[in-house]
């Protein structure tokens, strides 16, 4: 080998400076991870709406690779205590339901739907133990990269305005007036559904659940209403293409005045902060200020764009713009190709109020000490004291008391009460 060849070979194999490698990695991450731009606007009638904005939250403190964002609205009723309590405690309760926060991103996203269920129920139990009677709706949005996960109870709403002009609803309204399945669940659990009965015998107003007279079938709090008004959220998880999209999260003061399409169309082409203000203005113009109106707008934008690209006026066919699914799906070359041209992929959706269906089959067991961890409150229980969510009547074919996940006695009472098996109020049980 000649001297020149040796010299050339040495040059080709020279190490790349560390600073260059770091710069390349940062540029790649910026391309892969979108930029978030957000805005908020509100008008108060009762002063019972609250919101939470955490644009940069680290699962592992100090580790930017574990960052995600949270945007939430809490629409209180019968007072503000439940809304404030949920705002201050719900996020921590959700994270505590994923004991290993160092999970990889894909594993964390797959664990998130179940953790949201556990966090909502735990927050409700903790608030009801205070003995206060207020309640709150919750629409809780987690954004991690291009993946959006939404958990909701009540009638606040989150919509997605994706590229191509397709508006998708990411929540389900839990109003008794509009949700037949929820009416059937409430009555099967021991509640009564009917309108307000005036002295003359005439019925007025929306359908309500009695006792309590609540129009909603799901909420956090409401200690003075039957336990069949449950805190188990509807959860939906979608993955946006790298074209991005806009989320509009708002309380019912907006949605009572504007349809999803009207809200999306009213603010297209505007930056997020101005868009939120315009949605509130449109709701006020349409209906007047009859309720608290709170709106968050979040733009999920490709890194190289400063604002969300304008949406074409011509709408795509809904069937060609969405990939519908149930539970998680493995990635495929076809899915990746579609995602690159503007498709929103649905990864998960579940709305059942039954904890046995929402908490899955896995359960944490410390084999060294034989302790089971409660899937809701995360308190360790001796193996003989943990009660499976699957256990029922003794010798019942449906009873599987050996299968997890397991609940402590207190959380099991809550589960039974929500299913109409134990109508006693939780705050009476724990006192």
N, C-alpha and C positions, 0 to 999 in steps of 0.2 A: 504493500500500500504506500502510495507516495506521500510526501510531507504535506502537499496541498490538500490531498483527500482527508488526511488526519485532521488538518486544521479546519476544513469545512465541516467535517463530522462533529468536531467539538463545538463548533458554533451552533449547529442544529440542536444539540443536546443541552445547551445552556439553560439553566432553570429560569422560569419567568419570575420577575420580582413579585414579592408578596403584595405590594400595593396595587400592582396591575391586576392580580387575581381577585383581590377584594373589590376593585372597581368593576371588573367584569361581572362578579357575582351580584353586586348591588344593582347594576343595570339590568341583569336578567330578572331579579326579583321585582324590580319596578315595572318591568314589562308584564310579568305574570300577575302581579297584585294590582287591583284597581285603586284609583283615587276616590275618596268620598268627599262630596260637597253637600252640606246640609243647611237647612234653614228651619225656623220655628216661628209661628205666629199664633196668637190666641186673643179671644175676647171673653171676658168673664160675665156670667149672669148670676151664678150661685157661688162661684169660687171653689168648686169641688173637682176641677180638672188639674192633674199634675202630670209632669212628663220627666223622662230620664234620658239624658244624652251622654254616652261614654264613647267617644270616637276612637279611643286607643286604650284598650284594656288588655293586660298581659295575664294569661293563665298562670304562667310561671313568672313571678316578679323579676323584672330586669331582663327578660328574654324576649326581644322584639319578634322572634320567629313564632311566638305563641300568641301574638296579638289578634284581637277581634274587636268588633264594635257592637254597641247595644243602643237601640233607640226604643223607647217605650212610652205608652200613654196609659194613665190610670184615671178613669172617670168615676169619681166617687158619688155615692148617693146616701141619703140619710146621715150626712156628716162627712168629714174629711179624714177621719182617723184611719180607716182601712186603706185609702189611697196613699196616704203618707207612709204607713207601715209597709205596704207592698213596695213602694218606691225605694225604701231604705233597706229592705231585707231580701227581696226576691232574687236578685242576682247572686248574692252569696249563697242562698239556699240551693239555687240551681247548680252552682259550681261545687258545692259540698256533696252533691249527688254523683259527682264524678271524682272519686277519691284520688285517682291518679291523673293529675293535671299535666303530667309530662308525656301523655299519649301523643303519638304522631297526629298530624292534622286530620287525616282521613278517619282514624279511629275515634278522635274527639268528635268529629262531625256525626259519626254514626251513633255515638253514645249520647249526643245532645238531646234528641227527641225524648228519650226516656228520662233524662235528667230534668228536663223542663216539666214533665208531669210530676215528678217527685218534688221539685222545688215549689211548684204552685200549691200542691197539697200541703206541704210542710208549712208554707207561709200562712195558709188558711188556718191550719191547726194552731199555730203560734198566736195568730191574731185572735181567734175565738177564745183562747185561754184568758185573754185580757177582759172578757166579759162585755166588750163594747158592741154596739149593734149596727154600726155603719157597714157599708159594703162598697166594693169597687169592681168595675170591669178592668181588664188588663189586655193590652195588645203589646206583646214583647217580641222585639225583632233582634236577631243576632246575625251579623254579617261577618263572614270570614272568607276573605278573598272574593270569589265569584259566587259563593254559596250563601243563600239567604234562608234562615230558619225562623218561622213565625209561630208563636204560641199565643192563644187568645181564649179568653172567657168573656162573655157579655156581647155588647153590640158596638164597641169600637171596631175599627176596621183598618186593614192594610191592603192596598192595591199595588200592583206592579204594572207600570207602563213601559213595556219592552219596545225595543227597536222594531219598526214595522207598524206601530200603532195598535198593537194588541194589548188590551187592558185585562189583566187577570186578577181575580179576587184571591188573596192568600189567607183569608180568614173565613169563618162561618159565623153568622149572626145567631146568637142564642136568645132570641126573643120568642116567647111562647106564642105570640100572635102569628109568627111566620114559620116556625119550625115544628112540623108535625111530629117528627121523631122525638124531639125533646118533650113535647106535651105527653106523648105516650109513655116516655120514660118516667116523667114526674108522677103521673097518675099511677103507674105500676109500682112506684116506690112508696106510695101512700099519700101523696099530695093531691090537692083538688085544684082544678084549673077552671076559671070562670071570670066573667067581667064583674065590675063593681055594680052591686045591686042597690038601687035607690029605694027610698021609702015606698014609692008607688009601684015597685016591682019591676020597673024597667031597668035594663042593663046598659051600662055606658062604658066607654073607654076600651083600652086594649085588654086582651086576655092576661090574667094574673094568676099567680100561684098562691093558694091559701093553705095555712095561715101565713100572714105577712104581707100579701098583696103585691109581691114583686113581679115585674113584667119579664124578668130574665130567668132563665133556667140554670145559668152558670155564673158564678162570681166568686170573689174572695171576700170573706167576712160574712155579713148578714147573719149574725148569731141568733137573732130572734126569728129567723125563718127556718123552715124544715131543712134537714140535712140533705134532702134530695136536690136542693139547689147546690150544685157541686162546683169545686174549684178545678176539676180535671180539664185541661185545655185541649182544644183542637190544635194539632201541630201539623204544619206543612213545611217542607224543605224543598227548595228549588235551586238549580244551578243556572246562572245566567251565562250567555255566551260572552266572548270578550268584546262584544259591542256595547255591553253595559245595559243600564235601564234606570228607571226612576221609581222610588217607593213613595207613596203618599200614605201616611199613618195619621189617623184622625179620630176624634171622639164622635159620638152620634150627633152632636150639634152640627157637624158638617154633613154627615150622611143622611140626616133627616131632610136636608135642603138640597143636596146634590147627589146625583147618581155617580157611580164609579167613572163612567165615561165622561160625564160633565166635568168632574173634578180634574181628570187627567187632561182633557182638551183645553180647559180654561187657562192652564199655566204652561203649556208646551212652548219651548223656545226661550223660556226665562231661566235665569240662574235660580238655584234652590231657595235662597233666602227670599227673593222676590216672589217666587212661585208659592211659597207657604202663605205669604201675606195676601196674594191674589185669591187663593182658594178660600180663605176666611172671608175676604171681601165679597166674593161671589155668593157664599152661603148666607151672609148677612143681607145682601141685596135680594136674594131669592125668598128668604123666609123671615128675616128680621132676627133680632137677638132674643130667642126664646129659651136658649139653653147655653151652657158653656160650650164654646167652640174652640178646639185646639187642633193644630195641624203641624205635623213634621213632614218635611220633604227631604228625601235623601237621594242624591244622584250617585250612582255607582258607575264611574267613568274610566275608560281606558287611560292608562298613565299619561300617554302623550297628548291627551285632550285636556284643555282647561275647563271646558263646559261639556255637557252632554250633547252629542251630535243631534241636530234637528231630526224629528221624526217625519218621515214622508207622509203626505196626506192620504195616499192610497193604502188601505189596510190589507194585510195579508190574511189569507184564510186561516181561521183559528186552528183547524185540524192540522194544517201544515206547519203551524208555528209552535205547537206544544207537543211534547212527548209525554203522554200520561202513563203513570205507573203507580204501583202500590208497594210500599216498603222500598228497600234499597235494591239497586240494580248494578251489576258489574259494568264497567266501562267497555265499550267496543269501538272499533275503528269507525263504524257507521255513526255512532253517537257523537264521537269526537268531531267528525267531519261536519255533521249537522250543527253542532254547537258553534263551530267557527263561523257560520254564516247567519247567525241570529236566532237560533232556536233556544227556548227556555226548557230545560230538562227537569222534570219533576222527579225528585229522589225519594220522597217519603210523604205520606199523608195518612193521618189517623185521627178520628174524632170520638171514639168510643168513650163513654163515661165509666167503664168498668176497669178498675185497677188491674185485675188479673189479666186483662188483655193488653194493658198499656205498659206494664213493668217487665214483660218478657219472662224467660225461663231461667236466666242466669242469676246467680246470687253469690255475694262475696262470703267466703268462709276462711277464717283464720285457723288452719289445721293445727297450729301449735297449741292453741288454747281451746279449740272447739267452740268458738264464738261465731254466731251469725250476726250480720249487720242488718239492721232494719233498712229496707229499701227506701223509706220515706225520710225518717229523721236521722238516719245514719248512726244510730246508737247501737253498740254491740250488745247482743243478747245471748245468754246461755242457750245451747242447742235445744234443751228441753223446754225453753220458754218462748222461743221464736215461733210465730204462727205463720204458716204459708198462706199466701193470697189465694192459693188453690184449694185450701181445706174447706170442706163444707160439712154437711150432716154426716155423722158417723156411719160407716158402711155404705155411704152413697157412692155409686159408680163414678160420679163426677168429682168426688173428693180425692185429692192427691196431696195429702199433708206433708209428704216427704219432698215435694218439688218446691224449689224457690221461685221467685224471691220471697224472703221472709219479712214479716212485720212485727214490731213490738206490740204489746197488748193495747197500748193507747192508739196507735195508728190502725190496728185491726178494728178497733171499735169505730173509728172514723170510717173505714171502708164499709163496714156492715151498715152503718147509719146511712151512708150515701146510697146504698142499694136497698134501703127500706127494711133491713133486717133488725135494726135497732134505732127506733125513732127518737131516743132520748138525746137531748142537746149535748154537744161535746163539753160545753163549759160546766154543765152539771155533773158530768162524768168525772172530770178532773179535779173538781173542788172537793 
